[in-house]
Amino acid sequence: MLGRGFFRGLVRHLLCLAAGLLAFAACAYTDYRLWPLDLQVPRYPALPTPKIQGNRLVLPFAPGVASAKVASFHDQLEAFLHFEYLRAREARDGSDTSLILLTAIDTVTGPSYEIFIVSDNDLLTAVPQLTQLEGRNLIARYDLNTWTEKDFAYYQQQSHMFDVAYGVPTEQKLESLSSFQLLPALARFLVFKSQTDNRVLGRSDPATRPLTHEQATQLASDILDVAQFYSLPLDYFLGVGAMENDYMDVDGDLTHAVWKKRAQRDDIVLRRGRKRVMVSDYAIGTWQITRETLRAAHQLYLKDKRDYRLLPARLRPPRELDLNSVDDAVSTTYAGLLLRGLLDHFGGDVEKATGAYNGGVRAPNPAYAAGVKTVAEYARRVLEHATALHDPATNVKNPDIAPSGAPAPSAASASTTPRQEQP
């Protein structure tokens, strides 16, 4: 009896203890959920205060230098390409491009390359300007920001260092760089060119989509292989690709047609005359080669004495040409062979050869040749500097390093800088 009473008392005390713990937990949870919390008071007014400056109303939003972050990248070359492009487009409109800055900020995951536009400290003028850039698809979004004068001076100096780093002559020239050195930078260049194609920016054609990184890497590898196989000037070969389709596989003029004496295999006959036929001659693929030009290129291939076993299998044309099923990788080979043939025809004159790529041997197109040359010079500068900046053996100064005499703003201070998101 005594043992049974002791056991009952023990159970009673344990139940009381458990009930007390449950009640305490319930009170603690209720207290946590209902206890008032302290709110962080911003260091600047949440709503800007209107002011009168001169004869106009302004709405200041920054206690220091007003700016807007318009892009952020993890890759330096990609950031610089978009930085230059944005400045070039703004220069066409007469804007002050010195207010567009490229900066490098240290983060936990590595450098973050950010493009800023220094704006008026007035929401009434800054927001319409930035919204217009969004509407033209030149920027994806923006975040309003504020700097101290010291930080502003530092970022100006850092942006200038990027210009210097990509502007000084490099020791290594394009011709001396290996495919292994060129491939990563070339792939990023191809992606950039496709992203800034007018059809992509204007969103005029849903079928026109910029290259993915995987597509660009494969195309860059193909271009390097073909350029080496045919001993082509890589910069001008890239210029042709940019002028044709900005390296995208998009259909060209599907209505183009030509007259010929007789129809051939795979021809699409549109009209028949007494002694000739009209056939479709639309351009296809990355290199915009027409059907009749493909026939000519294939004949050059059949007569060519080069050892095509040196090319990767995916780049080798078949012995029998099927105009209705031409692989885009093989079209890169045909484009290289055509350019090689034109260079030989004009004795190595690249301007005449590239002009003839568009206008034909009898009437080379000088405007097309000038466009190819512009892209070629740009591609050469970008690729030479990109490989030099990523090669520790070169003496090109890395703009990621803080300029001497100007301490870089720390990541902590950058993260606590007052910032106002896009309205």
C-alpha angles and dihedrals in degrees: 000000000000092000092049092052092049091051092050091050091050092051090048092053092047091051091049090050092049091048090050092051092049091050091049092049091050092050092047092051092047090048091050093050097044104034110111114248129214114253119221108242111219117239090232132040114283089220118043116240115233117238137185115236114180106317098334140076117244132186108209115202105174131062090208136018109342118227142151128223106224103172141013129196139177093208120072097209093049090050094049093048092054090042092055092044094052091049092049093051092047091047089059089059093049095251123152102260092188086078091065110087135185115209138179118217125188114237135172090263095045137273117347114204111211132184117214133186115208106221141182113281089245126098090204092066104023097054096050090048093051093042089054090055088051091050091053089050091239091125129025097212142331140224119205112230143174132220135191116242088252093054091045091055090049094051091047090054092046092050089051089053090057089054091050094046092053094039106052117090115263126226094227117064126209093255092058096051119099125230088249090058095044102043101081095045093043092052091053090047091054092049091050094050092050092047092053096046109129091236090055094045093045092044087220096141121040090200091061107091128164119248120271118231090255093050092047093049092052093046092046090053091049093049092050092049094048094044091052094045094052095033091240125169098255095210093055092043087055089048091057091050092050094048093049103048111331086257094295124130098236128142117255129205103339092183097060113120138171137200119239136172097250139000118258135201113299092012117145103220113210101172139002124218131185095273105006145035135226113230133184112261103179122161121241142185136014093315097044094229113174122230094252092047089052088057090053092046091050091052089053088051093051090052095043116111097201119119102252090188085082089068121079111264093248090060097050115104117229120249090243117053118222107191092194094056113038115156113231092229090056090049087062088059091048090050091052092047092050092050091047090052092050092048090053091046093053096041095252096311100148095191094055092041094052091043089053091050086071105024102031132247093287096051114022112196108239093191091054090047090051090052091050090050092051092053091043093056091046093048091049093052093047096047095044093050096041092055092043094052091050093047112085090200093067123086097227109128113242110234090209087077114090113256114255114263093019115090112215118242108253123244089245094055091045091054093051095047109123107257133178118206123230112282 
